[in-house]
Amino acid sequence: MSVELSDHSKRVGPATPGRTPAVVLVLVAATFVVILNETIMINAIPRLMVGLEVSEQTAQWVSTAFMLAMAAVIPVTGWFLQRVSTRRAYATAMGVFLAGTALAAAAPVFEVLLVGRIVQAAGTAVMMPLLMTTLMTVVPESDRGRVMGKVTMAMSVAPAMGPAVSGVVLALGSWRMLFLLMLPIAGVVTWLGLRRLENVGEPRYSTIDWFSVVLATVGFGGLVYGLTQFAEGGAVRSAAIVVVALAIIAAFVARQLVLQRNGTPLMDLRTLLHPTYTKALILISVSFMTLLGSAILLPLFLQNLRELTPLQTGLLVMPGGLAMGLLGPTFGRVFDRLGGRVLVIPGSFGIVICLAGFTQVSMTMPYWQVLGLHVLLSLSLAAVFTPVFALGLGDLPAHLYSHGSSMLGTLQQVAAAFGTAAAVTVMSVRTDQLMNDGVGERVAQLAGMKLAFAVAAIAALVVVAIAFQLPRRQSPKPQDMPGDEVSDLELVR
């Protein structure tokens, strides 16, 4: 069967309620594969240090560079997804990802491996906005919760499986096996996708403002870099980078406001005029901050203080990610029947309670308690993510779906970097204070982790506050106007 990329192939209309469109299932599978790579290198750092003769700080860049590239590329996806067909966007994303994977597998030196990871991330950056935009276009509002649950599965199970999968693979072979195993899997997913994928909507020609591209790349990439450097030390230098990056982002925002007058912004900020979307954006960003903060603290606790191996740590935290993903569709069906508040409000309280529970970690805490808290935290996050994604993007008119997905993905990366930086910084500062006062290193580290979890719990109160402000269901909105024009009513409501 042909897999050519003609933009004139059959286009998908609205799906039948109760059925998940094949185009969405294809994109969920592909998104799962590419997101798995975001965390799959975490356990490979020691092997890279030996095999490629680099320091630990240098080896960490295989993860940092991936995050940086995601933050730099995602702002461009809103424009890109409007300009090309679904099949062409999919082929581009997966083709770039496959090229990066092959380059990383064959890397003779660390610098080539780093380039491969950046290329991988560029392909990954397109997939999530493509999936979200397509879902919002073809799935009826009454069925979005159930289908969005499948997206939650891809978003949560893949990162949770990354460390465990890499732990098993590294126990059997070299770090290159992580990429060599991924190549045929991603290749099959790409081939099957191009056989079954059909175009959704009509591409719209628009020019691109390259000055905005530069500002977005340097601004958002620099912000994520500056935040990650807080975790590496050097607070003054990191703060300076963050300040400069924020100034560049401010210039980017000003540029988009000017470009909106002729309808060609790189990232359409009119999405923020829709109140439910804006609240969802804040809620998801804060949730990701707490999620990534705990995701960095828990392995440090289990490996550095409780002396578990990376594989044991990965297996201990895997059930939480699996539970989060597998129950995502169930939460989605509840959302379709009962609305969002019945899930988001209890879920937001669950996040705070679990993070508060982690402030009680100790050298003798039973592992089943750690497992239970992590599973409950994962379920609480799933109860929040599934309806909030649907409510937030559902508040936008159709022609802003791609821009809304792009902004959501960008802020997720920034929030992830900020959550990691905040957690490590709070822990390190508290640990150093106690060690300077004569407290033993392990006791000081444990106290630092407890304080970091406490700060995360306090930050999560923002999630609770916003949860009560979200509507039960998507509010009615005016009929979308053709092109990029929006009614005056929509702009002021």
C-alpha positions in Angstrom: 0.0 0.0 0.0 1.3 3.4 -0.9 2.4 5.8 1.9 3.0 8.9 -0.3 2.5 12.2 1.3 0.1 13.9 -1.1 -1.7 16.8 0.6 -4.8 16.0 -1.6 -5.6 12.7 0.2 -8.9 12.1 1.9 -9.5 14.3 4.9 -11.1 13.2 8.1 -14.3 14.8 9.4 -15.7 14.7 12.9 -15.6 11.3 14.5 -18.5 9.1 15.5 -19.2 9.5 19.3 -18.0 6.6 21.3 -15.2 5.6 18.8 -11.6 6.8 18.8 -10.6 7.9 15.4 -7.7 5.9 13.8 -5.8 9.1 13.2 -5.7 9.8 17.0 -4.7 6.2 17.8 -1.8 6.5 15.4 -0.7 9.8 16.9 -1.0 8.4 20.5 1.2 5.4 19.6 3.8 7.7 17.9 3.8 10.1 20.8 4.3 7.3 23.3 7.4 6.2 21.4 9.0 9.6 21.1 8.2 10.7 24.7 9.7 7.5 26.1 13.1 8.9 24.9 12.8 12.0 27.2 13.7 9.9 30.3 15.4 6.8 28.8 18.9 8.2 29.2 18.7 8.9 33.0 20.2 5.6 34.0 22.8 5.7 31.3 24.9 8.6 32.7 27.5 6.3 34.4 28.0 4.3 31.2 28.4 7.4 29.1 31.1 8.7 31.5 33.1 5.6 31.0 32.4 4.8 27.4 32.8 8.4 26.0 35.2 9.6 28.7 33.2 12.6 29.9 32.5 14.0 33.3 29.2 13.5 35.1 28.2 17.2 34.5 28.9 16.8 30.8 27.0 13.5 30.5 23.9 15.1 32.1 23.6 17.2 28.9 22.0 14.2 27.1 18.9 15.0 29.2 19.3 18.7 29.5 19.8 19.2 25.7 16.7 17.2 25.0 14.7 19.5 27.2 16.3 22.7 25.8 15.6 21.6 22.2 11.9 20.9 23.1 11.5 24.3 24.6 13.1 26.0 21.6 11.2 24.1 18.9 7.7 23.9 20.4 6.9 27.6 20.0 7.3 27.2 16.2 4.8 24.3 16.0 1.7 26.4 16.1 2.6 28.1 12.8 4.0 24.8 11.3 0.9 22.8 12.0 -1.4 25.3 10.4 0.8 25.5 7.3 1.2 21.7 6.5 -1.1 18.7 6.2 -1.4 16.2 9.0 0.4 13.5 7.1 3.3 15.9 6.2 3.6 17.1 9.8 3.7 13.4 11.0 6.2 12.3 8.4 8.4 15.3 9.2 8.3 14.7 13.0 8.9 11.0 12.8 11.5 11.3 10.1 13.5 13.9 12.1 13.1 11.6 15.2 14.4 8.6 13.4 17.4 10.5 12.0 18.3 11.7 15.5 18.0 8.2 16.9 20.2 6.7 14.2 22.8 9.5 14.7 22.8 8.9 18.5 23.2 5.1 18.1 26.3 5.6 15.8 27.8 8.5 17.8 31.6 8.0 18.0 32.1 10.9 20.4 29.9 12.6 23.0 29.4 15.7 20.8 27.7 13.7 18.1 25.5 11.9 20.7 24.4 15.3 21.9 23.5 16.4 18.3 21.5 13.2 17.9 19.6 13.9 21.1 18.8 17.5 19.9 17.5 16.2 16.6 15.4 13.6 18.4 13.9 16.3 20.6 13.1 18.4 17.5 10.9 15.6 16.2 9.4 14.9 19.6 8.5 18.6 19.9 6.1 18.4 17.0 4.2 15.3 18.1 2.4 16.4 21.2 0.9 19.7 19.6 0.0 17.6 16.5 -1.8 15.1 18.6 -3.6 17.7 20.7 -4.6 19.8 17.7 -5.9 16.7 15.7 -7.8 15.4 18.7 -9.6 18.7 19.3 -10.5 18.9 15.6 -11.9 15.4 15.0 -13.3 14.3 18.4 -16.8 15.6 19.4 -16.9 17.6 22.6 -19.1 14.9 24.3 -16.3 12.3 23.8 -13.1 14.3 24.4 -12.6 13.2 27.9 -12.4 9.5 27.0 -10.1 10.1 24.1 -8.0 12.6 26.1 -7.5 9.8 28.6 -5.5 8.0 26.0 -3.3 11.0 25.6 -2.8 11.1 29.3 -1.7 7.4 29.0 1.0 8.3 26.5 2.2 11.3 28.5 2.5 9.5 31.8 3.3 5.9 31.1 6.1 6.6 28.6 8.2 8.9 31.0 7.6 6.5 33.9 8.8 3.5 31.8 11.9 5.2 30.5 14.2 4.7 33.5 12.9 1.1 34.1 13.3 0.2 30.4 16.8 1.7 30.3 17.7 -0.1 33.5 16.8 -3.5 31.9 18.6 -2.7 28.6 21.7 -1.5 30.3 21.9 -4.6 32.4 22.1 -6.6 29.1 24.3 -4.4 27.0 25.7 -1.0 26.0 24.0 2.4 26.1 23.9 2.2 22.3 21.3 -0.5 22.7 18.8 2.1 23.9 18.8 3.7 20.5 19.3 0.5 18.4 16.2 -1.0 20.0 14.3 2.2 19.5 15.0 2.5 15.7 13.0 -0.5 14.5 10.1 0.3 16.9 9.9 3.9 15.7 10.4 2.8 12.1 7.4 0.4 12.3 5.2 3.0 14.0 6.1 5.5 11.3 5.3 3.1 8.5 2.0 2.0 10.0 1.1 5.6 10.7 1.7 6.7 7.1 -0.4 3.7 5.9 -3.4 4.7 8.0 -3.1 8.4 8.7 -5.4 10.8 6.8 -5.3 14.5 6.7 -7.4 16.6 9.2 -8.5 20.1 8.3 -7.1 22.3 5.6 -3.6 23.8 5.7 -3.5 27.6 5.5 -0.7 29.4 3.9 1.0 32.0 6.1 4.3 33.7 6.2 6.7 33.2 9.1 8.5 35.9 11.0 12.0 34.7 11.4 12.8 37.4 14.0 10.1 35.8 16.2 11.7 32.4 15.6 15.0 33.7 16.8 13.5 35.4 19.8 11.5 32.3 20.8 14.4 29.9 20.3 16.8 32.0 22.3 14.3 33.2 24.9 12.6 29.9 25.8 15.7 27.8 25.3 17.7 30.2 27.4 15.1 30.2 30.1 15.1 26.5 30.4 18.9 26.4 30.3 19.2 29.0 33.0 16.7 27.1 35.2 18.6 23.8 34.7 21.8 25.5 35.7 20.4 26.3 39.1 20.4 22.6 39.7 24.1 22.4 38.7 25.2 25.3 41.0 26.3 28.8 40.2 23.2 30.7 41.3 24.5 34.1 40.2 25.3 33.1 36.7 22.1 31.1 36.4 20.0 34.0 37.6 21.7 36.3 35.1 20.8 33.9 32.2 17.2 33.7 33.4 16.9 37.5 33.6 18.3 37.9 30.0 16.0 35.1 28.8 12.9 36.7 30.3 13.8 40.0 28.7 14.0 38.2 25.3 10.7 36.5 25.9 9.2 39.9 26.7 10.4 41.1 23.4 8.9 38.0 21.7 5.6 38.8 23.4 5.7 42.4 22.2 6.5 41.2 18.6 3.6 38.8 18.6 1.2 41.5 19.7 2.3 43.6 16.7 2.1 40.7 14.3 -1.5 39.8 15.5 -2.7 43.0 13.7 -2.1 41.3 10.4 -2.9 37.8 11.5 0.6 36.2 11.2 2.0 35.8 14.7 4.3 32.8 15.4 2.4 32.1 18.6 -1.1 33.7 18.8 -1.5 35.2 22.2 -5.2 35.7 21.7 -5.5 32.2 23.3 -4.9 34.0 26.6 -8.1 36.0 26.2 -10.1 32.8 26.8 -10.3 32.5 30.6 -10.8 28.8 31.0 -7.8 28.1 28.7 -5.6 30.6 30.7 -6.6 29.0 34.0 -5.9 25.5 32.6 -2.5 26.7 31.4 -1.6 27.9 34.9 -2.9 24.8 36.6 -1.1 22.4 34.2 2.1 24.4 34.5 2.1 24.3 38.3 1.1 20.6 38.3 4.1 19.9 36.0 6.4 21.9 38.3 5.4 19.7 41.3 5.5 16.5 39.3 9.0 17.1 38.0 10.2 18.3 41.3 9.1 15.1 43.0 10.3 13.1 40.1 13.9 14.4 40.7 13.7 14.2 44.5 12.3 10.6 44.8 15.1 8.9 42.9 17.7 10.9 44.9 16.1 9.7 48.1 15.9 6.1 47.0 19.4 5.9 45.4 21.6 8.3 47.4 20.1 7.6 50.9 18.3 4.3 50.7 21.0 2.9 48.3 18.7 1.2 45.7 20.1 0.6 42.3 18.7 2.6 39.3 16.8 -0.4 38.1 15.2 -1.0 41.5 14.3 2.7 41.7 12.8 2.6 38.2 10.7 -0.5 39.1 9.5 1.1 42.3 8.2 4.2 40.6 6.9 2.5 37.5 3.5 1.4 39.1 2.6 5.0 39.6 3.1 5.9 36.0 1.3 2.8 34.8 -1.6 3.5 37.1 -1.7 7.1 35.9 -1.8 6.1 32.3 -4.1 3.1 32.5 -6.8 4.9 34.5 -6.5 8.0 32.2 -9.3 6.7 29.9 -11.5 5.9 32.9 -11.1 9.4 34.2 -11.9 10.6 30.7 -15.2 8.7 30.7 -16.1 10.2 34.1 -15.4 13.7 32.7 -17.6 13.1 29.7 -20.5 12.0 32.0 -20.1 14.2 35.0 -17.9 17.1 34.0 -14.4 18.2 35.2 -14.9 19.5 38.7 -15.7 16.0 40.2 -12.2 15.0 39.1 -10.1 18.1 39.3 -11.0 19.2 42.8 -10.3 15.8 44.5 -7.3 15.4 42.4 -5.8 18.8 43.4 -6.3 17.9 47.0 -4.7 14.5 46.4 -1.6 16.2 45.0 -1.1 18.4 48.1 -1.8 15.5 50.5 0.8 13.2 48.7 3.5 15.9 48.6 2.8 16.6 52.3 3.2 12.9 52.9 6.6 12.8 51.2 7.8 15.4 53.8 7.8 12.5 56.2 10.4 10.4 54.3 13.0 8.8 56.5 15.7 6.2 56.5 13.3 3.6 57.8 10.1 4.5 55.9 8.8 1.2 54.4 9.0 1.0 50.7 5.3 0.1 50.4 4.5 3.6 51.9 6.8 5.3 49.3 5.1 3.2 46.6 1.6 4.0 47.9 2.3 7.8 48.1 3.7 7.8 44.6 0.8 5.8 43.1 -1.7 8.1 44.8 0.2 11.2 43.5 0.1 9.8 40.0 -3.6 9.0 40.1 -4.3 12.5 41.5 -2.3 14.1 38.6 -4.2 11.9 36.1 -7.5 13.1 37.6 -6.3 16.7 37.0 -4.6 16.4 33.6 -7.3 14.6 31.6 -10.2 17.0 32.2 -8.1 20.1 32.4 -6.5 19.5 28.9 -10.0 19.0 27.5 -11.5 22.0 29.2 -8.6 24.3 28.4 -8.2 23.5 24.7 -12.0 23.2 24.3 -12.4 26.8 25.4 -10.5 27.9 22.2 -12.0 28.4 18.7 -10.8 25.8 16.2 -8.4 28.1 14.4 -6.4 28.6 17.7 -6.1 24.9 18.6 -2.6 24.6 17.2 -1.4 27.8 18.9 -3.0 26.7 22.2 -1.3 23.3 22.0 2.0 25.0 21.2 1.8 27.4 24.1 0.8 24.5 26.4 3.8 22.4 25.3 6.2 25.3 25.7 5.1 26.2 29.2 5.2 22.5 30.2 8.9 22.4 29.3 9.6 25.6 31.2 7.6 24.4 34.2 9.5 21.1 34.2 12.8 22.9 34.2 11.6 25.3 36.9 10.2 22.5 39.1 13.5 20.6 38.8 15.6 23.6 39.5 13.5 24.7 42.5 13.5 21.3 44.1 17.3 20.8 43.7 18.1 24.4 44.8 15.9 24.2 48.0 17.3 20.8 48.9 20.9 21.9 48.3 20.7 25.2 50.2 19.1 23.5 53.2 21.6 20.6 53.1 24.6 23.1 53.0 23.1 25.1 55.9 22.8 22.1 58.1 26.2 20.7 57.2 27.8 24.1 58.0 26.1 23.7 61.4 27.8 20.4 62.0 25.0 18.0 61.0 26.0 14.8 59.2 25.7 14.7 55.4 23.0 12.0 55.2 20.9 13.6 57.8 21.3 17.0 56.2 20.4 15.7 52.8 17.2 14.0 54.2 16.2 17.3 55.8 16.8 19.2 52.5 14.6 16.7 50.7 11.8 17.1 53.2 11.9 20.9 52.9 11.9 20.6 49.1 8.8 18.4 49.2 7.2 20.9 51.6 7.8 23.8 49.2 6.2 21.7 46.4 3.2 21.0 48.6 2.7 24.7 49.2 3.1 25.5 45.5 0.4 22.8 44.8 -2.1 24.9 46.7 -2.3 27.0 43.6 -3.7 24.0 41.8 -6.4 23.7 44.5 -7.4 27.3 44.2 -7.7 27.2 40.4 -9.6 23.9 40.5 -12.5 25.6 42.2 -12.6 28.2 39.4 -12.8 25.8 36.5 -16.2 25.2 34.9 -17.9 21.9 35.2 -18.1 21.6 31.4 -16.9 23.6 28.4 -18.8 26.8 28.1 -20.7 27.6 24.9 -18.8 29.7 22.4 -19.6 31.6 19.3 -19.3 29.8 16.0 -15.7 30.0 14.7 -15.2 32.5 11.9 -13.3 31.5 8.8 -9.6 32.2 8.6 -7.9 33.9 11.5 -10.6 36.4 12.4 -12.3 36.3 15.7 -15.5 38.1 16.7 -15.3 41.0 19.1 -17.4 39.0 21.5 -14.9 36.3 21.6 -12.0 38.7 22.2 -13.6 40.3 25.2 -15.4 37.4 26.9 
